[in-house]
Every structure is written in structure tokens, then in C-alpha cells.
Amino acid sequence: MVDLSVIIVNYNVRYFLEQCLLSLAKATHHLHIETFVVDNDSSDDSMQMVREKFPDVKLIENKKNVGFSAANNQAIIQSSGKYILLLNPDTILSEDTLVECFDYMQSHEQAGAVCVKMIDGSGQYLPESKRGKPTLTASMFKMTGIYKLFPKNAFFNAYYAGDIDENQEADIEVMTGAFMFLRKSAVDKVGLLDDAFFMYGEDIDYSYRILEAGYTNHYLPKTTIIHFKGESTKKSSINYTRIFYNAMIIFVKKHYKGKGRIYILALQLAVVLRAITAIFQVWFSKALPILIDLALIYSSLILIKDWWVNFYFNDPQHINNSFEKINAPFYTIVWVLTALTLGHYRKISSWNKVFKSVAFGTAIILITYGLLDVQFRNSRLLILFGSFATTMIFVLTKFLKNLFVINTFGFTSRKYINYAVVGSKSESDRIERLISSENGKINFQGRIALEDDGEENIGNIDHLTDITDAYHIHEVIFSQKDTPAGIMMETMSKMNKEIDFRVAPADALTIISSRSKDKQGELITVGLSFQLSSKEGQSNKRALDFLLSIVLLLLCPILVFFQKHKSHYFSNIFSVMSGKKSLVGYVEPIEDTQLPAIKSGVLKCAFNNSVAHTPEAVLNENIYYAQHYTIWKDLEVIIKNLNKLDGKYI
């Protein structure tokens, strides 16, 4: 008999899904499980990855996105386990998670469902791990943020069950949809998920129905999972707000019949207010630095003018009022617009952008100044002094923003990243190769060992805080192959300093990351930075192929004599010209879809056009080519192999 049926609904999260399935395999132990992945018409290569790496997983591939509830229902109907786990793909399980939940359900027949403690990608506890019923007061306190003022209060923070400590085992009212461990007999009694909830709200509805059926929902914090895309990652999204509160309206109409009119009106008002707030937050965060600079630059110009007329001319009226009304506003707007255009107000800026902005702005002002009527030509020295003041203002305001908003002491955001890898020597070497050339500002500090293995390392994971201090480490990357998920989560939760964490799956070209505890929305899939995957790289490669195929065709009377198989030379050239082939391709045809897709090559990207002997060497050659692609690399390969354009390498 199947002990557990695990159901994962996927939609374009290939790399999260891979990590989730890897952690699931480690958490199985003695349990007999079956795993379903229901794909909602993803456009990535998720399903191909599952077929190749997890052949035992049962796939259900939808031709359209049917929603979270309907997709889960498809697998629930086919499941045969005593228990059912509805699991989000952006999660990593601890090794003991499944066993702990299974054992609890085995010994507590009244439990209809179990959920567990969740942390995000930076090790922070996620409050949606346990929740209460979304009553009108609980929902309003959540919407307005009042619950944050009383996080442990049962009344003000009823939505997140504030009276229950995050490490306290207890029966709760509402579980999270990211991890719902269900008793199959309870599912048979309660029924399937309500597919009226396309996305969000279905977990609240199902938790409510389990309680109505006479079962309990239990919070089991003795085991922990990572949920990369926690609820907090989407809260600032206007679309999320609309979908979430519309789901709540469906819930209220369903479960508060006859007394939900006020509740629904309140929710609809909340949607409007939240959308307005989100728009204002986005606008304010972007506009405030610009408005501050405008005010400071204009004020400085007026002060400079007042000082100059008194110091040099000894006549406060020497420059007329047109300076305050026309010149100063014009100079201010030009300098700020130039800075905006050249990227000074982007998150990552530099001294160079400040100087360029002021220089270009000053040039525009001086050119315009020469065209003005004489009454508006006050003094070029005022422009010069103003440019110095503007430079100082740009530097000061950017410095203060970085210091108090981005928490970076300095003018630019962090200039470099020091990182260390937790895992074995072989995995550490692989991960170092994987990200070493992402850019020149990433510095590998060394390997952190899980235990004394006799290999070179900079310390043991038990002393991680001291190691990060000593080596000024900004990021810690866990090898998922070597690091037990429990140790990973315990380490992340204990760190009391700003360290970014990443997880590197075994044999993958990507690293899943949540860079900041405060910027959950910046969750990213970090992998290799492939020049060949960019639009510019792809278009340049195709343009080079087309142009060179014409050149090679024109030179055929000469080049054809250097080819062993002359007919192949012409067929290859025409294939390249038509776009069926590329002049330069990967070292050999590869199945690894994580690399940018390109046409098969007449020549291989290895300069000597020889096939590398080991799979690792082949992969490294292809990675290097995709990462550092330029048309000059293709030209170098072609020039060195002009006598091998007859190859049948496809």
C-alpha cells in the first residue's frame, strides 16, 4: 500500500521544482510514496527535466492553466496513498519532514491535516505557517498592518494566530497551501478542493471545511521547510492584492452566508486602498530622491547667486529676478534629467555616473546659455559653481540613500561579493566553477566543511558566524547534495547577521537564492550569466552566420579545394544560410537544456575542433562558450578551421 501521495502543481518554476524533488527524495526514508507533478501549461522545460531526472514521477500535463485547486484535484483523484501531501514546488523539505508528519497522523486519528513551520530563503520565519480564521476584525487588522504592532496578541494578530508561538505545537484553524499533509479518509469526506479558487484562498477554504467535518488542523513545528516564495514575496503586487482579496470574497460568500455583505464591502474597499497604497509606494520610492535633489540644487543655486552678487559685485540687485524664475529652475531640471537619463537614480550607481551627469548637463546648459537673450545671461561662473554644488548634492543624497535605505556604507551598492560554499571539496569546486565568472566582483573565500574530512577548508559549519566575520563573507552557498536540509535550515535560522543564502542543487547549472531578508520580492533564480542567451547574443550570432555564409560561398572556388568532402562544404553553407545550422556550435550535441539553445554547428566551439573525452570536459567547454560568447570567438574558431567546413557534425 502507498503510504503517501505527494502532489506538486508546477507553472514555469523549473529550477524550484528540481530542488523540491531532490529534497523530497531525501525525505522519503522507509515510506512508500508516489509523486505527482501537475503542470499547468508551463512554457519552460520543466516536464522534460522531470522525465530525465525523476522518471518515477507521475506527470499530468495540462494544455492550459487550470488553476491551483483544479490541478491538485486531478492528482487527488488518481492518488492511492493513505495520506496526501499538497506541496508547493518552491519548497525544500527537511529530511525528517515526511516521517514526522506521517508518525503524527498515525497516532492522532482525529487529525485531518498537518502543516509545519516554514522559513523563507533567508532563514526568516514565515508567519503564514499557522493562521486563524479570516474574520472581519482579523482581516482588517491584517490589511491595515495593525497586527504588526501586537504580534503575540490573540485578538489583534488573530490572522496569524499570534497567541501561538512559532515553535509551539498546537491545533490551529487555517493551514498554508504550500504544505498541506492530509488524511485521505478526511479528503474523501470533505471532498476535493473548490476550483472556484483559481489561485489563493483555497487553503483557507479547505482548512475551514476540514474543521466543519469534525477533524483538526495541527501545526507541527518540530520539522521545518524552506518556502522560497512566501506570502510576503507578493504583498506589494497590485495584481496579487486583487486576486487574493477576490478569493477572500469567494470565501466569505461561501462560508458567511447572510452576514457577509459588510465583510465583502470592506474587502472591496481594501482592494482599492491597497492598490492605491501600492501605486503610491512605488511612485514615492522612485520620485522622492529626485524631488529632494531638485529642491537642494535649486536652493543651492539661489544661495550661490546671493553670495556671488554680494561678494563679487557688492550689489544684491546686480542679477535680476529672472535667475530665480527662469535660470535656476532650468539649470536644476537639466542636471536632474541628465542624471536620470544616465542612470544615477538606479539602485546601483557610481561616481562615474555622477560626473557624467553633471558634465553633460553643464554642457547642455552652456550651449543653451549662449543662445539666450542678454538679460538672461547672468553669469557663466554661476553655472560653474552650480555644477560643483550639484556634484556634491548628487554624491551626498546617494550616499545617504545607500546608508539608510540599502544599508550599504558607501556611495555605490556593494562593490564585490565574498562567498563561501558549504559542502564537500568536489561540490565546492563545481560550484566555484559555476559562478566564478558570473562577473569579476564575486570572490570565492573557501569551503566550509560539514565535518572534519581532511580536505582543505576555512572552518567547520558549527563556527559559521566566526568564519563569516573573519573572511567578510556576504553569501553562503549550500551544496544540496552534501548538506542535510535540517542543518541548512537550522544554520539559516540561527544567523543573526545580514548574510545571503543560496542553495545549489547537485549537477545543476542554477542556484536558487533569496538575496535579502527585507527584499523578498527580489527572489531570483541565479545561475550562469550566458551571453549567448541574450537577444543581442542570439541576433549577433545569426547575423554573423548569414553574412559569413555569403562570404564563404563567394570564396568557394578557393576554399573548396581545402575540404575533404567538397559536397558537404556546399550543403553546410546553405544550411547555415537558411538557419538550419550555425557555423559554430557546442562541442557535441547535448541534451542539457539548461544551456542556451543554438543550432547544431558545422564546427565545434573548441578551437581545435576535437571532441573532449569526458562529459565534464564537454560541459565545461560548452559552458565557457555560452558564458563568454562574442562574434570574435566564432570568427577565431572559423579562421582556425577553414579546412574543416565540410564536417558532418550535427
C-alpha positions in Angstrom: 0.0 0.0 0.0 1.2 3.5 -0.8 1.8 5.5 2.4 1.8 8.9 0.9 0.8 10.6 -2.3 2.8 13.8 -2.9 1.1 16.3 -5.3 3.1 19.3 -6.7 1.5 21.8 -9.1 4.0 23.4 -11.4 3.9 26.5 -13.5 7.2 27.8 -15.0 9.3 27.2 -12.0 11.7 24.5 -13.4 14.6 25.2 -11.0 12.5 25.4 -7.9 10.8 22.2 -8.9 14.1 20.4 -9.3 15.2 21.4 -5.9 11.9 20.4 -4.4 12.0 16.9 -5.9 15.6 16.4 -4.8 14.7 17.3 -1.2 11.6 15.0 -1.4 13.8 12.1 -2.4 16.0 12.6 0.7 12.9 12.8 3.0 11.3 9.6 1.9 13.2 7.1 4.2 11.1 4.0 4.7 7.9 5.5 3.4 6.3 4.1 0.2 5.4 7.3 -1.7 4.1 8.2 -5.1 4.7 11.6 -6.5 2.5 13.5 -9.0 3.6 16.7 -10.8 0.7 18.5 -12.4 1.9 21.0 -15.0 -0.3 24.0 -15.8 0.9 24.5 -19.4 4.4 25.8 -18.5 6.5 27.3 -21.3 9.8 26.3 -19.8 11.4 22.8 -19.9 10.0 21.6 -16.5 8.4 18.5 -17.8 11.5 17.4 -19.8 13.6 17.9 -16.7 11.3 15.7 -14.7 11.2 13.0 -17.3 15.0 12.9 -17.5 15.9 13.3 -13.8 12.9 11.9 -12.0 11.5 9.1 -14.2 9.3 7.6 -11.4 7.3 10.8 -11.0 3.8 10.6 -12.5 3.2 13.6 -14.8 -0.1 15.2 -15.6 0.3 17.8 -18.3 -2.5 20.3 -18.9 -2.9 22.2 -22.1 -4.0 25.3 -20.3 -3.5 26.8 -16.8 -6.5 25.3 -14.9 -5.5 26.9 -11.6 -4.1 25.5 -8.4 -7.2 23.9 -7.0 -8.3 22.1 -10.2 -4.7 20.9 -10.9 -4.4 19.4 -7.4 -7.8 17.7 -7.8 -6.6 16.0 -11.0 -3.9 14.2 -9.0 -6.0 13.7 -5.9 -8.5 11.6 -7.9 -5.6 9.4 -9.2 -3.8 9.1 -5.9 -3.8 5.9 -3.9 -1.9 6.9 -0.7 -3.2 6.7 2.9 -2.2 10.3 3.2 -1.9 13.1 0.6 0.6 16.0 0.7 -0.1 19.1 -1.3 3.3 20.7 -1.8 4.4 23.9 -3.5 7.3 23.5 -5.9 9.2 26.4 -4.3 9.9 24.4 -1.1 12.7 22.4 0.3 11.8 19.7 2.9 13.9 18.7 5.9 15.0 15.0 5.9 12.6 14.3 8.7 9.5 16.3 7.5 7.6 13.4 5.9 8.3 10.9 8.6 7.4 13.4 11.4 4.1 14.2 9.7 3.3 10.6 8.9 4.0 9.5 12.5 1.8 12.2 13.9 -1.1 11.4 11.7 -0.7 7.7 12.5 -1.0 8.4 16.2 -3.7 11.0 16.1 -6.8 9.7 14.2 -8.7 12.9 14.8 -6.2 15.0 12.9 -7.4 15.7 9.4 -4.4 17.7 8.3 -0.9 18.7 9.5 1.2 21.7 8.5 4.8 22.6 9.5 7.0 25.5 10.4 8.2 27.4 7.3 11.2 29.8 6.8 12.0 31.9 3.8 15.1 31.8 1.7 17.0 34.0 4.2 16.1 31.9 7.2 13.2 34.2 8.5 10.2 32.5 10.0 7.1 32.9 7.8 4.0 33.9 9.8 1.7 32.2 7.3 2.9 28.8 8.7 -0.1 29.0 11.1 -3.2 31.1 10.8 -6.6 31.7 12.2 -10.0 32.1 10.5 -10.2 35.3 8.4 -12.9 37.0 10.4 -13.7 40.6 9.6 -11.7 42.0 12.5 -8.7 39.6 11.9 -8.7 40.5 8.2 -8.9 44.3 8.8 -6.1 44.2 11.3 -4.0 42.3 8.7 -4.9 44.6 5.9 -4.1 47.7 7.9 -0.9 46.2 9.4 -2.1 46.8 12.9 -1.3 43.1 13.7 2.5 44.0 13.4 2.1 46.2 16.5 0.8 43.3 18.6 2.5 40.2 17.0 1.8 38.0 20.1 -1.8 39.1 20.7 -4.6 36.7 20.0 -7.1 39.5 19.1 -5.0 41.9 17.1 -3.0 39.1 15.4 -5.7 36.5 15.1 -5.0 36.2 11.4 -1.5 34.7 12.1 -2.6 33.0 15.3 -0.3 35.4 17.3 -1.1 33.7 20.6 0.7 30.5 19.4 4.4 30.7 19.4 6.2 29.8 16.2 7.8 26.8 17.9 4.7 25.7 19.8 2.8 22.6 18.7 -0.9 23.3 18.6 -4.2 22.8 16.8 -4.9 25.7 14.5 -7.7 26.9 12.3 -6.0 27.6 8.9 -3.1 25.9 7.2 -0.9 27.2 4.4 -1.4 25.9 0.9 2.4 25.5 0.5 2.4 22.3 2.6 -0.9 20.5 3.5 -0.4 16.9 4.8 -3.9 15.5 4.5 -5.6 12.3 5.7 -7.1 10.5 2.6 -10.2 9.5 4.5 -10.7 13.1 5.5 -10.3 14.2 1.9 -12.9 11.6 0.9 -15.3 13.0 3.5 -14.6 16.7 2.8 -14.3 16.4 -0.9 -12.0 18.0 -3.5 -10.6 21.5 -3.4 -13.0 24.1 -4.6 -11.8 25.1 -8.1 -13.7 28.4 -7.8 -10.4 29.5 -6.1 -8.1 29.8 -9.1 -5.2 31.0 -7.0 -5.0 31.9 -3.3 -7.7 31.3 -0.7 -8.2 27.6 -1.4 -6.1 26.7 1.6 -8.3 28.8 3.9 -11.4 27.3 2.4 -10.2 23.7 2.7 -8.9 24.2 6.3 -12.4 25.5 7.2 -14.1 22.5 5.6 -11.8 20.1 7.4 -12.8 21.7 10.8 -16.5 21.6 9.8 -16.1 17.8 9.0 -15.1 17.3 12.7 -11.3 16.9 12.1 -8.4 19.1 13.5 -5.7 21.0 11.7 -2.4 20.6 13.5 0.7 22.8 13.5 3.8 20.7 13.9 6.9 23.0 14.2 9.3 20.2 15.2 10.1 20.0 11.5 10.8 22.9 9.2 10.7 23.5 5.4 12.0 26.4 3.3 9.4 28.2 1.3 11.2 30.5 -1.1 8.2 32.4 -2.4 6.4 33.1 0.9 3.3 35.2 1.1 5.5 38.2 1.9 7.1 38.0 -1.5 4.0 39.1 -3.3 2.3 41.5 -1.0 3.3 44.6 -2.8 2.0 43.4 -6.1 -1.3 45.1 -7.2 -2.3 42.0 -9.2 -1.7 39.8 -6.1 -3.8 42.1 -4.0 -6.7 41.9 -6.4 -6.5 38.1 -6.9 -6.1 37.5 -3.1 -9.0 39.6 -2.0 -11.2 38.4 -4.7 -10.5 34.9 -3.4 -11.4 36.1 0.1 -14.7 37.4 -1.3 -15.5 34.0 -2.7 -14.7 32.5 0.7 -17.0 35.0 2.5 -19.9 34.4 0.2 -19.4 30.7 0.7 -19.0 30.5 4.5 -20.6 33.7 5.8 -24.0 33.4 4.1 -26.4 36.1 5.2 -23.9 38.1 7.2 -21.1 38.7 4.8 -22.3 41.9 3.0 -20.4 44.2 5.2 -17.4 41.9 5.1 -17.5 41.9 1.2 -17.8 45.7 1.1 -14.8 46.0 3.4 -12.8 43.6 1.3 -13.6 45.5 -1.9 -12.6 48.8 -0.2 -9.4 47.1 0.9 -8.6 46.1 -2.7 -8.9 49.7 -3.8 -7.0 51.2 -0.9 -4.2 48.5 -1.2 -3.9 49.2 -4.9 -3.7 53.0 -4.3 -1.1 52.4 -1.5 1.0 50.1 -3.7 1.0 52.6 -6.5 1.9 55.4 -4.1 4.7 53.4 -2.6 6.2 52.6 -6.0 5.9 56.3 -7.1 7.1 57.7 -3.8 10.2 55.4 -3.6 11.2 56.4 -7.1 10.2 60.1 -7.0 11.4 61.1 -3.6 15.2 61.1 -4.4 14.5 63.1 -7.5 12.3 65.6 -5.6 15.0 66.0 -2.9 17.7 66.7 -5.5 15.5 69.2 -7.3 14.9 71.1 -4.1 18.5 71.0 -2.9 20.0 72.0 -6.3 17.6 74.9 -6.8 18.2 76.1 -3.2 22.0 75.9 -3.6 21.8 77.9 -6.9 19.9 80.7 -5.1 22.4 80.7 -2.2 25.3 80.8 -4.6 23.7 83.6 -6.5 23.1 85.6 -3.3 26.7 85.0 -2.1 28.2 85.9 -5.5 26.4 89.2 -6.0 27.4 90.3 -2.5 31.0 89.0 -2.6 32.0 90.0 -6.2 29.7 92.9 -7.1 28.8 94.1 -3.7 25.3 94.7 -5.1 22.4 92.4 -4.1 20.4 93.7 -7.1 23.1 93.1 -9.7 21.3 90.0 -11.0 17.6 90.4 -11.7 14.8 88.2 -10.6 14.9 86.2 -13.9 17.5 84.0 -12.3 15.2 82.7 -9.6 12.3 82.3 -12.1 14.0 81.0 -15.2 17.7 80.3 -15.0 17.8 78.4 -11.7 14.8 76.2 -12.4 16.1 75.4 -15.9 19.6 74.5 -14.7 18.1 72.3 -12.0 15.8 70.4 -14.3 18.6 69.9 -16.9 21.1 68.5 -14.3 18.4 66.2 -12.7 17.1 65.0 -16.1 20.6 64.2 -17.3 21.3 62.3 -14.1 18.0 60.4 -14.6 18.8 59.6 -18.2 22.3 58.4 -17.4 21.2 56.0 -14.6 22.2 57.9 -11.5 18.9 57.1 -9.8 19.1 53.4 -10.4 19.7 51.1 -7.4 23.4 50.6 -8.4 25.2 53.8 -9.3 28.8 55.0 -9.4 31.0 58.1 -9.2 31.3 57.9 -12.9 27.6 58.4 -13.5 27.6 61.5 -11.2 30.5 63.1 -13.1 29.0 62.2 -16.5 25.6 63.5 -15.5 26.9 66.9 -14.3 29.3 67.2 -17.2 26.6 66.5 -19.9 24.1 68.7 -18.1 26.6 71.6 -17.8 27.4 71.2 -21.5 23.7 71.5 -22.4 23.3 74.5 -20.1 26.3 76.3 -21.5 25.2 75.7 -25.1 21.7 76.9 -24.3 23.1 79.8 -22.3 24.9 81.1 -25.5 21.5 81.3 -27.3 19.7 83.2 -24.6 18.8 86.8 -24.7 21.3 89.0 -22.9 19.0 89.7 -20.0 19.0 86.0 -19.1 22.8 85.6 -19.3 23.6 86.3 -15.7 27.0 84.7 -15.2 28.8 81.6 -16.5 30.5 81.4 -13.1 27.2 80.7 -11.5 26.8 77.7 -13.8 30.3 76.5 -12.9 29.7 77.0 -9.1 26.3 75.3 -9.6 27.9 72.3 -11.3 30.2 71.9 -8.3 27.3 72.2 -5.9 25.2 69.7 -7.9 28.0 67.2 -7.9 28.2 67.4 -4.1 24.4 67.1 -3.8 24.3 64.0 -6.0 27.1 62.4 -4.0 25.6 63.2 -0.6 22.0 62.2 -1.4 23.1 58.9 -3.0 25.4 58.2 -0.1 22.6 58.8 2.5 20.2 56.7 0.5 22.6 53.8 0.4 23.4 54.2 4.1 19.8 54.3 5.4 17.7 52.6 2.7 20.0 50.0 1.1 22.1 49.6 4.3 25.4 50.0 2.4 28.1 52.2 3.9 29.5 53.8 0.8 28.5 55.5 -2.4 27.7 52.5 -4.5 26.0 49.3 -3.6 28.3 46.5 -2.6 31.3 46.6 -5.0 32.1 42.9 -4.6 30.7 39.8 -3.0 32.7 37.4 -0.9 31.1 33.9 -0.7 31.8 30.5 0.8 30.5 27.1 -0.1 29.2 24.6 2.5 29.8 21.0 1.3 32.4 18.6 0.0 35.6 19.5 -1.8 34.3 18.2 -5.1 31.0 20.1 -4.8 32.7 23.3 -3.7 35.0 23.1 -6.7 32.0 22.6 -9.0 30.0 25.5 -7.5 33.1 27.7 -7.7 33.4 27.0 -11.4 29.7 27.5 -11.9 29.6 31.1 -10.6 33.2 32.3 -10.7 32.8 34.1 -14.0 29.3 35.5 -13.4 31.2 38.7 -13.0 34.5 39.9 -11.7 33.1 41.1 -8.4 32.5 37.7 -6.9 35.2 36.3 -4.7 35.4 32.7 -3.5 36.8 32.7 0.0 36.8 29.0 0.6 35.0 25.9 1.6 33.1 25.4 4.9 33.2 21.8 6.0 30.3 19.9 7.5 32.7 17.7 9.4 36.4 17.1 9.6 37.0 15.4 6.2 40.8 16.0 5.9 40.3 18.3 2.9 41.2 21.9 2.6 38.6 24.2 4.2 38.3 27.5 6.1 36.4 26.1 9.0 33.5 24.0 10.2 29.8 24.9 9.8 29.5 25.0 13.6 31.6 28.2 13.6 29.8 29.8 10.7 29.3 33.2 12.4 33.0 33.5 13.2 34.0 32.4 9.7 31.8 35.0 8.1 33.2 37.7 10.3 36.8 36.6 9.7 36.5 36.3 5.9 34.0 39.2 5.5 31.6 36.8 3.8 28.4 38.2 2.3 26.9 35.0 0.9 26.8 31.3 1.9 26.0 28.7 -0.7 24.8 25.3 0.5 25.5 22.2 -1.6 22.2 20.5 -1.6 23.9 17.2 -2.4 26.1 17.3 0.7 24.2 19.4 3.2 21.2 17.9 5.1 18.2 20.2 4.8 17.8 20.2 8.5 21.3 21.5 9.1 20.7 24.0 6.3 17.6 25.4 7.9 19.0 25.4 11.4 22.0 27.3 10.2 19.9 29.9 8.3 17.6 30.4 11.3 20.4 30.9 13.8 22.3 33.5 11.8 21.8 36.9 13.4 23.6 39.0 10.8 22.9 40.0 7.2 24.1 37.0 5.2 22.5 36.0 1.9 21.9 32.3 1.4 21.8 30.2 -1.7 21.2 26.6 -2.5 23.0 24.8 -5.3 21.3 21.6 -6.5 23.5 18.7 -7.5 24.6 18.6 -11.1 22.6 21.7 -12.0 23.6 25.0 -13.6 21.5 27.1 -11.4 21.4 28.3 -7.8 18.2 29.3 -6.1 18.5 32.4 -4.0 16.7 34.9 -1.8 19.1 37.7 -1.6 17.6 39.8 1.1 15.6 39.3 4.3 13.9 42.7 3.5 13.5 42.3 -0.2 11.6 39.1 -0.6 10.3 40.3 -4.0 13.8 40.1 -5.3 13.8 36.4 -5.1 15.8 35.2 -8.1 16.9 32.1 -9.9 20.7 32.7 -10.0 22.7 30.7 -12.5 25.3 31.3 -15.0 25.1 34.5 -16.9 25.1 33.4 -20.5 26.0 36.0 -23.1 24.6 33.6 -25.7 21.1 33.6 -24.1 20.7 37.3 -24.6 18.8 38.7 -27.5 21.9 40.6 -28.6 24.0 37.4 -28.5 21.4 35.4 -30.4 20.9 38.1 -33.1 24.7 38.7 -33.4 25.3 35.0 -33.9 22.6 34.7 -36.6 23.8 37.8 -38.4 27.4 36.5 -38.4 26.3 33.2 -39.7 24.3 34.7 -42.5 27.0 37.2 -43.6 29.8 34.7 -43.4 27.8 32.0 -45.3 27.6 34.5 -48.2 31.3 35.3 -47.9 32.2 31.5 -47.8 30.0 30.9 -50.8 31.8 33.7 -52.7 35.2 32.2 -51.7 34.2 28.7 -52.6 36.4 28.5 -55.7 39.4 28.7 -53.3 38.2 27.2 -50.1 36.5 24.1 -51.6 40.0 22.7 -52.6 40.9 22.5 -48.9 37.9 20.4 -48.0 38.0 16.6 -48.0 34.3 16.2 -48.7 33.5 19.0 -51.2 29.8 18.4 -51.5 29.4 18.7 -47.7 31.0 22.1 -47.9 28.2 23.5 -50.0 25.4 21.7 -48.1 26.8 23.1 -44.8 27.0 26.6 -46.2 23.4 26.5 -47.5 22.2 25.1 -44.2 23.8 27.9 -42.3 22.4 30.5 -44.7 18.9 29.1 -44.3 19.2 29.0 -40.5 19.2 25.2 -40.1 22.7 25.2 -38.8 25.2 27.6 -37.2 28.9 27.8 -38.3 29.9 27.2 -34.7 28.0 25.1 -32.2 28.6 23.3 -28.9 31.3 20.7 -28.6 28.8 17.9 -29.3 25.1 17.6 -29.5 23.9 17.9 -25.9 20.7 17.1 -24.0 21.4 19.7 -21.3 18.6 22.2 -21.9 19.9 24.5 -19.2 22.4 25.9 -21.8 21.1 28.4 -24.3 19.6 26.7 -27.3 21.5 27.1 -30.5 21.6 25.3 -33.9 23.9 22.4 -34.4 27.3 23.6 -35.6 29.4 22.9 -38.6 32.4 23.5 -36.3 32.7 22.9 -32.6 33.4 25.7 -30.1 36.6 24.1 -29.0 39.3 25.8 -31.1 41.0 22.5 -32.2 37.6 21.2 -33.2 38.2 18.0 -31.3 35.7 16.3 -29.0 36.6 16.4 -25.4 36.9 12.9 -23.9 35.0 13.3 -20.6 31.4 14.5 -20.0 32.7 17.1 -17.5 35.2 18.5 -20.0 32.5 18.7 -22.7 30.2 20.5 -20.3 32.9 23.0 -19.2 33.8 23.7 -22.8 30.1 24.4 -23.7 29.5 26.5 -20.5 32.5 28.7 -21.2 31.4 29.2 -24.8 27.8 30.2 -23.8 29.0 32.4 -21.0 31.7 34.4 -22.9 30.2 34.3 -26.4 31.2 37.1 -28.8 31.3 37.1 -32.6 35.1 37.3 -32.3 35.2 33.9 -30.7 33.2 32.4 -33.5 35.5 34.2 -36.1 38.5 32.7 -34.3 37.1 29.2 -34.4 36.2 29.6 -38.1 39.5 31.0 -39.2 41.4 28.3 -37.4 39.2 25.6 -39.0 38.7 26.9 -42.6 39.8 23.4 -43.9 37.1 21.7 -41.9 33.9 23.3 -43.2 32.9 20.1 -44.8 32.3 18.4 -41.4 29.1 16.4 -40.9 28.9 17.4 -37.2 25.2 17.7 -36.4 
